[in-house]
């Protein structure tokens, strides 16, 4: 016997009401139920950062949360940053600085960068590296990712000034 629970969650500005099993992981809810496959699942232990999203303004690992835990919450995924034809500032910076190779870690890096830029001055390269330290990339060596985050940070801060 499966017991379901009804949840209402706003994802990228769209309200979704669904019935979910209490043990359904948020990453699986986003990918399988809502077909938002930009959120990648890597380690499934919260270590790699590939599944990073933003819930109520804070970056979180969607592989460590249950879908029922975000009932009533605002969720942002990488799909909410922009589209291929209308990319957001962070996406543009990653493209401009070639801050990806295979792309598997990129959604988590983008969402972490969004949270970092919103909350921290990121005055030095060391600040950016520390902020990104919870996201693993096996391809790039991080140099271009750091440059992209710096560039996006400057662009977004100029935009709000």
WOPE-V53315 format. One record per helix or strand of 2 or more residues. SS is the DSSP state (H for helix, E for strand). FROM is the first residue (numbers start at 1). TO is the last residue. Records with the same first field share a line. If there is no record, write none. Layout:
BEGIN
SS = FROM-TO, FROM-TO
END
This chain:
BEGIN
E = 4-11, 14-21, 52-55, 58-61, 74-76
H = 26-33, 67-70, 78-80, 89-96, 106-119, 125-132, 143-160
END
